[in-house]
Amino acid sequence: MALTSPEFLLLTAASVLLYYLLPGRFQWPLLLAAGLLFYCAGGGLTVLYVIAVALTVWASALLIEARRERRRLISTLCCVLNFGLLFVLKYLGFTLEMLGVRSGLSFVLPLGISFFMFQAVGYLIDVYREKYAPERNFAKFLLFVSFFPQMTQGPISRYGQLAPQLFAERRLDFEDLRLGIQLMMWGYFKKLVIADRAAVLVKTVMNDPWSYGGFVQAWGVLFYCIQLYCDFSGGIDIVRGVARLYGIDMAENFRRPLLATSLTDFWRRWHISLGAWMRDYVFYPLTLSKAFIKLGKKSRKAFKGRLGKMVPTSLATFIIYFIIGIWHGASWKYVAFGFWNGIIITASLLLAPSYERWKTRLRINGESLWWRAFCVLRTNVIVFLGRYITRAPRLLTAFWMMSRLIADPRPSELRAKLFGLGITKYDYLVIVLSLIVMLLVEFYEEKKGSFRELLAKQGAFVQWMAIVLPLLIIMIFGIFRADYISSDFIYKNY
Amino acid sequence: MRSEKRTMTAKKWFVTFLITAALLCGCVMLFNYATDAFGVFEHDLFDWPSYEMTLNPRTAKLSWLLKHKDDYDSYILGCSSTSSFETSSLNEAYGARFYNMIVYGADMQDVEQQAKWLLENCEVKNLLVNVYLDNATIYGAAGRNLTRLMPWQMTGEGAFGFRLKYLLCNPRYGWDKIAKSAEDTYLTQSFDVFNEATGCYNKIVRDAEPIGDLQEYLEKYPGFVNYPSRQMHTGAGALEGTYKSLAAVRDMCAERGVHFEVIAGPVYYKYMENFPREEVEAFYTGLAEVSPYLDCVLTPFSFDPRFFYDETHFRISVGDLIAAKLGEMNGYKGTGPVFTGHDGLSFSVSGSDVFEYVTSQTVSERWERSWNLADALTPADGSVAAAAQTADVEVLMYHHIVADEEAGEGDFTLSQFEADMAELAASRCNTILPQDLIYYVEGRWDIPERAVMITFDDGYLSNYELAFPVLKKYGFKATIFVIGCSVGHTEHYKDTAYPITPHFSWEQAKEMTDSGLISIQSHTWDMHQWPPYEDKPDEQVRETLIPLAGDSEEGYREVLFADAAKMEEEFAQNLPGSALFALAYPEGQFSVLVTETLQEAGYPLTFSTLPGKATLVRYLPQSLIAVKRDNAQNRQALLW
């Protein structure tokens, strides 16, 4: 069930209506039922995976509490079991292929498995760290794992943040409905009007990059960046909007990543919940582990000064981005994507003092607008190049495409084929105007704060227009786009 | 002082949102309902069946039948190539009133659903199913696309859910229907490809195209050259489904005493080559187990692109021959293709003999012969097969002839004409008449070796006074295309005072036709006007048949029909016993609208002035359109 399908809207509307009609104690079971229905409608029997993950984690958490002395063993076993399952379903085929075994193995990948499994395992680690007492009611825990708006594409929520909201008894607050609907409209606008339109061009170029020169390929990658951001962040807005309809506040997953000034900053703004998960459950444990502390001591002896201190942190950073890379999918290109991010970020960590020295020597004011604009541009170029790796059909094709940018750019081809890449002049116009609107809103939010609050202060007519126009635009340019077949959310199977 | 802005409370915002969203939805639904682009709402607010059928033939044909089912008592079903069975030919073959239920991309599941509905809701005497090779690869592939959905009446699905999809569809469909209705004209356009009254694709444009030489056809339709060869296979699931559905239709017909017939339609040989032979044979053998069928799959027609509109759709002229065979099989008169306008002798079509009714006993033997045929007709060098029987004819065009003593510079003299005739005689040429071309195409006459047609345009007196005696001397046959309104005018152009080259009279024409050597045919009644002499200010001057700038397609057709009717009337009165069925385009000019309208006006045979030898293709009436002619009066060498 795609977030853009009428069925999803119907399920949302019906469950919201029931949610506020039912007595408070039936509210969370309703959400659970909606979640399971949603999952079955899209994934059929793969719902058993969800239940299996929830069951093992729930039981392990209870065991940890009961047998604290064995908690290390229990949590390790549970993690091995779950990540083992993830490995078998998602990576086994790839691993065997890498080892030269032709297995022909292929599994039906449960929708959003990487999302709900990370969410569940995060809870387990928190219980292990005695951050929370374990949940005793399995049904309640199952709801935490299968809250339907976020199941297929995140964000990866924390138990302490989400669970109390899920189980609270609520009364109707129209402010929630207003905020929820506004968020959803914003999400649908980004997803249907911009991303799905850009997707047509991306598909045209990327299905056959071999027949284009470097500029057209770059054009395709640029539109992929637009598509990916609007699709993913739009999807998250829809998810957060739906959650809000039940009065549930979900953490932001994007904070205007286009305005990031460095790649590290980018990853703090892009898919925030994944980054935070990696930081809390992988990076810190890793850097604080005995092995790393030992490594730190050794490296400080071996290398003098800053470099010696940086070795363990750099290594951990490298590992994190490697994991983030393969989290995206089982393929060499994601491994390379991990390396790409890891290398650039590690290098910038190591070279940071030299940068500072150059900046001082060149008398660059780090606070000036121009310097910030330069940093934003630089970051976006790095991100753009990284997208070559993830979107090219194969890893080697990605490198070949990058090389073509210099070796065979064919700028005249881009001019000639601009309107022959699957989208029309009018589509370009819609994309450009929509992007301008989106960026203006993002700038406003970056500098001044909530755009929604600004809107709420306006007169009735302006507010009504802020309902009519988005609805019309989403309908005309989104839902009723020519040959409208909504491509599924790109992040769905991650 | 500015008053405080009135903002909205969250509750008011929410209510406003709900009302706005509901209103917008309502507008879309109302618009979609009113425009009904897919023909699913069964109202008459904006009825345009051929457009609706183009968008979704499954739904729109049902809508049509709900209103018109009493007009029909027999049906033919199948995928798009089924369209080439014209209902008029089937009606003649079965003495019935057929409707063609073809829908694009139909598989046997669609056919079963349609048949069930027809049998339960309509009077059905005959039910024909055309099975195509694709039925061995596709089954139950019903699309979710609005353009391919089966109507709820045929699937048994709920009406509400079905209609809701169309109520909420993209309003652009309805908008386009409104926009295109302003562009609708007589000739077929991409947005109205169906003839709603017969259910067939409206092929009037393609059926009015001149066809002769294969190379020219291939240049026009390059899809036949370098036909993509792919490895294709029949599918077990598709086979099972196809047989199951076909058997269900067979049994439903048997229960109700409805005549049921299966036709295995022609397949272009290149497409057939994509499949392993044993799989193809297995498919048709299985078909014969379900029901005996009329095998038209691989016949000589499959081995010539000229019998196909494109790589998958055979021509109506082939469908007509199959219909004739069906009629023959069922004890009706199998008249085959009917060309109106000629002298109407009755004959049987031998072309339909290549189709054979096969049963499970005879199917393997039939396929053995089909494969032998394929081996014999497929060119070894990979070039395009050309199995059609063809005949070449040199058609010579003359106009006015001048006696040598009166000749000025540039005139064509009697002695030049005599020399031409002497050359023809010396070359042992056989002169033929227009009906010979038709007879050849119909399959009941052979064109002799070194066939020549001698033709004269306009109907000058010199043709009678000077040429006719020469023709008699050699015993040569010739055709004269007369401008009807000029017949008998020896001094003045029509009713003006302008002088005119003298034209022979109807009496002289009669004398010539009575000789058996001359055929008088049409050069239009009055559509070859001479502009300098047409000085009536209000009237448009028609120098050729090409429609004038201000003509609508319908308006032009009326003009042409009126002209043809006048010619027909005068002809019947003055040349009783002669048949009028051929026309030479004034100035040799023609267009699709011209050739199409002339066919309807009773001229199956028309002549152009395109140079070169005419190629006639047996069983292909399109080879009688715009037949090439060489201007004999300014040729270096008369013959090839």
Interface residues (C-beta under 8 A of the other chain):
Chain A: P6 D173 F174 E175 L177 R178 I181 A456 K457 Q458 G459 A460 Q463 W464 I467 V468 L471 L472 M475 I479 F480 A482 Y484
Chain B: K5 R6 T7 M8 T9 A10 K11 K12 W13 F14 T16 F17 T20 A21 L24 V28 L168 N170 P171 R172
